[in-house]
């Protein structure tokens, strides 16, 4: 098999959906024993430590259950994530699953309100 160039790899990745890219990242992490998470600074300033003790700065929005109005939930997920209709449907069909990760608690509450109004059960972690 011929070795792919970086440009060919990027071109191929552009054709993937967000869910397919997520699966690819997990596969690469497992295969090579690495993490795609950003490195954390070793010497955190005291002000940052105080902010952490005040509450979480980043949370994840988890879709627990869809409810009776699946179409409304799919539309809400699509609006929140920016995914296409089919990708949003796949995400909703995979519940329980994270809808959006590493967001502020304020943003999470806004999105939770929209999903609850659409008929979904949502949790913030």
Buried (B, 14 or more C-beta within 10 A) or exposed (E): EEEEEEEEEEEEEEEEEBBEEEEEEEEEEEEEEEEEEEEEEEEEEEEEEEEEEEEEEEBBBBBEEBBEBBEBBBBBBBBBBEBEEEBBBBBBEEBEEBBBEEBEEEBBEBBBEBBBEBBBBBBBE
